Protein backbone atom coordinates (compact mmCIF):
# COMPACT_ATOMS: atom_id res chain seq x y z
CA UNK A 1 0.00 0.00 0.00
CA UNK A 2 2.85 2.34 0.86
CA UNK A 3 4.52 1.32 -2.43
CA UNK A 4 1.34 2.16 -4.32
CA UNK A 5 1.17 5.56 -2.65
CA UNK A 6 4.82 6.22 -3.46
CA UNK A 7 4.20 5.34 -7.12
CA UNK A 8 1.30 7.73 -7.25
CA UNK A 9 3.46 10.46 -5.74
CA UNK A 10 6.18 9.87 -8.31
CA UNK A 11 3.60 9.90 -11.08
CA UNK A 12 2.16 13.15 -9.78
CA UNK A 13 5.62 14.68 -9.61
CA UNK A 14 6.37 13.63 -13.17
CA UNK A 15 3.10 15.09 -14.42
CA UNK A 16 3.83 18.33 -12.58
CA UNK A 17 7.38 18.47 -13.98
CA UNK A 18 6.24 17.91 -17.55
CA UNK A 19 3.48 20.48 -17.15
CA UNK A 20 5.92 23.02 -15.78
CA UNK A 21 8.37 22.31 -18.61
CA UNK A 22 5.61 22.74 -21.19
CA UNK A 23 4.57 26.04 -19.65
CA UNK A 24 8.17 27.27 -19.65
CA UNK A 25 8.59 26.30 -23.31
CA UNK A 26 5.37 28.06 -24.26
CA UNK A 27 6.38 31.10 -22.24
CA UNK A 28 9.82 31.17 -23.86
CA UNK A 29 8.30 30.80 -27.32
CA UNK A 30 5.84 33.62 -26.67
CA UNK A 31 8.60 35.85 -25.32
CA UNK A 32 10.69 35.19 -28.43
CA UNK A 33 7.70 35.93 -30.64
CA UNK A 34 7.09 39.18 -28.74
CA UNK A 35 10.73 40.23 -29.19
CA UNK A 36 10.52 39.38 -32.89
CA UNK A 37 7.32 41.39 -33.19
CA UNK A 38 8.85 44.39 -31.44
CA UNK A 39 11.90 44.25 -33.70
CA UNK A 40 9.75 43.91 -36.80
CA UNK A 41 7.70 46.95 -35.78
CA UNK A 42 10.84 48.96 -35.05
CA UNK A 43 12.38 48.00 -38.40
CA UNK A 44 9.23 49.25 -40.12
CA UNK A 45 9.29 52.54 -38.24
CA UNK A 46 13.02 53.33 -38.30
CA UNK A 47 15.12 53.67 -41.48
CA UNK A 48 18.31 51.67 -41.78
CA UNK A 49 20.54 54.70 -41.16
CA UNK A 50 18.93 55.34 -37.78
CA UNK A 51 19.10 51.67 -36.80
CA UNK A 52 22.83 51.66 -37.60
CA UNK A 53 23.34 54.91 -35.69
CA UNK A 54 21.66 53.46 -32.61
CA UNK A 55 23.57 50.19 -32.82
CA UNK A 56 27.01 51.79 -33.27
CA UNK A 57 26.63 55.00 -31.26
CA UNK A 58 28.31 53.73 -28.08
CA UNK A 59 30.36 50.99 -29.70
CA UNK A 60 33.44 49.85 -27.79
CA UNK A 61 35.49 47.63 -30.10
CA UNK A 62 37.61 44.70 -29.02
CA UNK A 63 41.33 44.92 -29.69
CA UNK A 64 41.05 42.63 -32.71
CA UNK A 65 38.28 44.64 -34.36
CA UNK A 66 38.80 47.16 -37.17
CA UNK A 67 38.48 50.93 -37.17
CA UNK A 68 35.13 52.13 -38.53
CA UNK A 69 34.49 55.08 -40.83
CA UNK A 70 31.17 56.36 -42.07
CA UNK A 71 29.54 54.76 -39.06
CA UNK A 72 29.79 51.14 -40.17
CA UNK A 73 32.56 50.70 -42.77
CA UNK A 74 35.55 48.68 -41.58
CA UNK A 75 39.08 49.65 -42.66
CA UNK A 76 42.47 48.20 -41.78
CA UNK A 77 44.59 51.32 -42.32
CA UNK A 78 44.14 55.07 -42.48
CA UNK A 79 45.08 55.20 -46.16
CA UNK A 80 41.82 53.42 -46.94
CA UNK A 81 39.77 56.25 -45.46
CA UNK A 82 39.15 58.12 -48.72
CA UNK A 83 39.68 55.29 -51.18
CA UNK A 84 37.02 53.37 -53.05
CA UNK A 85 38.25 49.77 -53.40
CA UNK A 86 36.39 49.45 -56.69
CA UNK A 87 38.54 52.20 -58.23
CA UNK A 88 41.78 51.81 -56.26
CA UNK A 89 42.43 48.07 -56.11
CA UNK A 90 39.39 46.15 -57.30
CA UNK A 91 36.58 45.04 -55.05
CA UNK A 92 34.51 42.55 -56.99
CA UNK A 93 33.82 38.93 -56.19
CA UNK A 94 34.49 36.32 -58.86
CA UNK A 95 31.89 35.73 -61.55
CA UNK A 96 31.53 32.14 -62.78
CA UNK A 97 31.00 30.87 -66.31
CA UNK A 98 27.28 30.44 -65.67
CA UNK A 99 26.98 34.21 -65.14
CA UNK A 100 26.44 33.92 -61.37
CA UNK A 101 28.57 35.34 -58.55
CA UNK A 102 28.82 32.74 -55.79
CA UNK A 103 29.88 34.16 -52.43
CA UNK A 104 30.45 31.69 -49.59
CA UNK A 105 29.22 32.69 -46.15
CA UNK A 106 29.53 31.33 -42.65
CA UNK A 107 27.07 32.25 -39.88
CA UNK A 108 28.51 31.97 -36.36
CA UNK A 109 26.74 29.48 -34.12
CA UNK A 110 25.96 32.02 -31.39
CA UNK A 111 22.81 33.17 -33.23
CA UNK A 112 19.39 31.73 -32.39
CA UNK A 113 17.30 30.02 -35.05
CA UNK A 114 15.14 33.15 -35.40
CA UNK A 115 18.21 35.37 -35.75
CA UNK A 116 19.69 33.03 -38.36
CA UNK A 117 16.41 33.23 -40.25
CA UNK A 118 16.66 37.05 -40.42
CA UNK A 119 20.23 36.81 -41.72
CA UNK A 120 19.37 34.09 -44.23
CA UNK A 121 16.42 36.10 -45.53
CA UNK A 122 18.75 39.04 -46.17
CA UNK A 123 21.26 36.82 -47.96
CA UNK A 124 18.60 35.23 -50.12
CA UNK A 125 16.97 38.56 -51.03
CA UNK A 126 19.74 39.14 -53.60
CA UNK A 127 19.16 35.95 -55.58
CA UNK A 128 15.75 36.92 -56.99
CA UNK A 129 16.85 40.33 -58.33
CA UNK A 130 20.59 40.00 -59.10
CA UNK A 131 23.14 37.39 -60.17
CA UNK A 132 24.59 37.30 -56.65
CA UNK A 133 24.25 33.92 -54.94
CA UNK A 134 25.29 33.70 -51.31
CA UNK A 135 25.91 30.06 -50.42
CA UNK A 136 27.10 28.27 -47.26
CA UNK A 137 30.85 27.97 -46.74
CA UNK A 138 32.47 24.71 -47.86
CA UNK A 139 35.87 23.23 -47.09
CA UNK A 140 38.34 24.52 -49.64
CA UNK A 141 36.75 27.95 -50.11
CA UNK A 142 39.48 30.58 -50.35
CA UNK A 143 37.27 33.65 -49.81
CA UNK A 144 34.12 34.04 -47.74
CA UNK A 145 32.19 36.36 -45.47
CA UNK A 146 32.02 35.43 -41.82
CA UNK A 147 28.84 36.76 -40.23
CA UNK A 148 29.40 37.26 -36.50
CA UNK A 149 27.89 39.11 -33.57
CA UNK A 150 30.78 41.44 -32.84
CA UNK A 151 30.60 44.99 -31.42
CA UNK A 152 28.11 46.82 -33.62
CA UNK A 153 27.10 46.53 -37.27
CA UNK A 154 29.88 46.80 -39.84
CA UNK A 155 31.46 45.40 -43.00
CA UNK A 156 34.46 45.98 -45.21
CA UNK A 157 33.79 47.44 -48.65
CA UNK A 158 34.21 44.81 -51.34
CA UNK A 159 36.15 41.56 -51.48
CA UNK A 160 39.13 41.48 -49.11
CA UNK A 161 40.51 38.00 -49.72
CA UNK A 162 40.32 35.13 -47.24
CA UNK A 163 37.63 35.36 -44.59
CA UNK A 164 36.20 38.82 -43.95
CA UNK A 165 33.94 39.77 -41.08
CA UNK A 166 30.45 41.15 -41.45
CA UNK A 167 29.37 42.06 -37.95
CA UNK A 168 25.67 41.85 -37.12
CA UNK A 169 25.43 42.27 -33.38
CA UNK A 170 22.51 40.44 -31.82
CA UNK A 171 21.51 43.65 -30.06
CA UNK A 172 20.44 46.14 -32.70
CA UNK A 173 21.68 44.83 -36.05
CA UNK A 174 19.31 42.02 -36.93
CA UNK A 175 16.86 43.71 -39.26
CA UNK A 176 16.27 42.88 -42.90
CA UNK A 177 17.39 46.27 -44.21
CA UNK A 178 20.44 46.34 -41.95
CA UNK A 179 21.55 42.94 -43.22
CA UNK A 180 21.11 44.14 -46.82
CA UNK A 181 23.05 47.34 -46.06
CA UNK A 182 26.08 45.48 -44.71
CA UNK A 183 26.00 42.95 -47.56
CA UNK A 184 25.97 45.80 -50.09
CA UNK A 185 29.13 47.10 -48.44
CA UNK A 186 30.67 43.63 -48.78
CA UNK A 187 29.71 43.64 -52.47
CA UNK A 188 31.63 46.88 -53.00
CA UNK A 189 29.28 49.79 -52.29
CA UNK A 190 29.81 52.91 -50.17
CA UNK A 191 27.26 55.23 -48.60
CA UNK A 192 25.19 57.37 -50.92
CA UNK A 193 26.15 60.65 -49.22
CA UNK A 194 29.84 60.06 -50.04
CA UNK A 195 29.22 59.75 -53.79
CA UNK A 196 31.51 61.78 -56.03
CA UNK A 197 28.52 63.82 -57.27
CA UNK A 198 27.06 64.32 -53.78
CA UNK A 199 27.26 68.12 -53.82
CA UNK A 200 24.79 68.30 -56.70
CA UNK A 201 22.13 66.59 -54.60
CA UNK A 202 22.95 67.05 -50.92
CA UNK A 203 24.02 70.13 -48.96
CA UNK A 204 26.22 69.21 -46.01
CA UNK A 205 25.97 71.39 -42.89
CA UNK A 206 29.49 70.98 -41.58
CA UNK A 207 28.84 73.22 -38.57
CA UNK A 208 26.33 70.70 -37.20
CA UNK A 209 28.55 67.63 -37.47
CA UNK A 210 30.44 66.20 -34.51
CA UNK A 211 33.98 67.48 -35.07
CA UNK A 212 35.71 64.09 -35.03
CA UNK A 213 33.05 62.69 -37.38
CA UNK A 214 33.38 65.24 -40.19
CA UNK A 215 35.59 62.94 -42.26
CA UNK A 216 32.55 60.69 -42.67
CA UNK A 217 31.19 63.23 -45.15
CA UNK A 218 34.28 63.38 -47.34
CA UNK A 219 33.45 62.53 -50.93
CA UNK A 220 34.92 59.39 -52.47
CA UNK A 221 35.79 58.74 -56.08
CA UNK A 222 32.97 56.23 -56.38
CA UNK A 223 31.78 54.11 -59.28
CA UNK A 224 28.19 55.27 -59.62
CA UNK A 225 27.36 52.84 -62.42
CA UNK A 226 25.63 55.56 -64.40
CA UNK A 227 22.73 55.58 -61.96
CA UNK A 228 21.19 58.74 -60.49
CA UNK A 229 21.68 59.91 -56.93
CA UNK A 230 19.13 58.00 -54.88
CA UNK A 231 17.57 59.63 -51.82
CA UNK A 232 15.73 56.34 -51.20
CA UNK A 233 18.83 54.14 -51.25
CA UNK A 234 19.32 51.82 -48.30
CA UNK A 235 22.87 53.26 -48.32
CA UNK A 236 21.66 56.86 -47.69
CA UNK A 237 21.90 58.00 -44.07
CA UNK A 238 19.27 60.21 -42.44
CA UNK A 239 19.48 63.98 -42.19
CA UNK A 240 20.64 64.07 -38.55
CA UNK A 241 23.45 61.54 -38.95
CA UNK A 242 26.47 62.41 -36.75
CA UNK A 243 24.80 65.61 -35.52
CA UNK A 244 26.23 67.31 -32.44
CA UNK A 245 23.26 69.60 -31.80
CA UNK A 246 20.18 67.75 -33.14
CA UNK A 247 20.26 69.98 -36.20
CA UNK A 248 20.41 68.49 -39.73
CA UNK A 249 23.82 67.53 -41.03
CA UNK A 250 22.57 67.25 -44.60
CA UNK A 251 19.57 68.24 -46.66
CA UNK A 252 18.53 67.49 -50.23
CA UNK A 253 18.89 70.22 -52.88
CA UNK A 254 17.38 72.04 -54.62
CA UNK A 255 14.16 70.86 -52.93
CA UNK A 256 14.72 70.53 -49.19
CA UNK A 257 11.28 68.95 -48.77
CA UNK A 258 12.24 65.79 -50.62
CA UNK A 259 12.11 62.76 -48.34
CA UNK A 260 15.46 60.99 -47.97
CA UNK A 261 17.29 58.56 -45.76
CA UNK A 262 14.10 56.69 -44.91
CA UNK A 263 14.80 53.36 -46.65
CA UNK A 264 14.07 50.11 -44.82
CA UNK A 265 15.28 47.86 -47.65
CA UNK A 266 17.12 48.00 -50.99
CA UNK A 267 15.74 50.40 -53.58
CA UNK A 268 15.47 49.75 -57.31
CA UNK A 269 18.63 51.78 -57.82
CA UNK A 270 20.50 49.72 -55.23
CA UNK A 271 19.55 46.58 -57.12
CA UNK A 272 20.37 48.12 -60.49
CA UNK A 273 23.85 49.11 -59.29
CA UNK A 274 24.60 45.55 -58.20
CA UNK A 275 23.49 44.26 -61.59
CA UNK A 276 25.58 46.86 -63.45
CA UNK A 277 28.73 46.42 -61.34
CA UNK A 278 28.66 42.63 -61.72
CA UNK A 279 27.28 42.74 -65.28
CA UNK A 280 24.46 40.44 -64.30
CA UNK A 281 22.53 40.93 -67.53
CA UNK A 282 25.35 40.00 -69.87
ABEGO torsion letter per residue (X at the ends): XAAAAAAAAAAAAAAAAAAAAAAAAAAAAAAAAAAAAAAAAAAAABBAAAAAAAAAAABBBBAABBBBBGGABBBABAAAAABBAAAAAEABBBBBAAGBBBBBBBBBAABBAAAAAAAAAAAAAAAAABABBBBBBBBGBABBBBBBBBBEBBBBBEBAEEBBBBBBBABGABBAAAAAAAAAAAAGBBBAAABAAAAAABBBBAAABBAAAAAAABBBBBBAGGBBBBAABAABBBAABGBAAGBBABBBOABAABBBGABABBBAAAAAAAAAAAGAAX
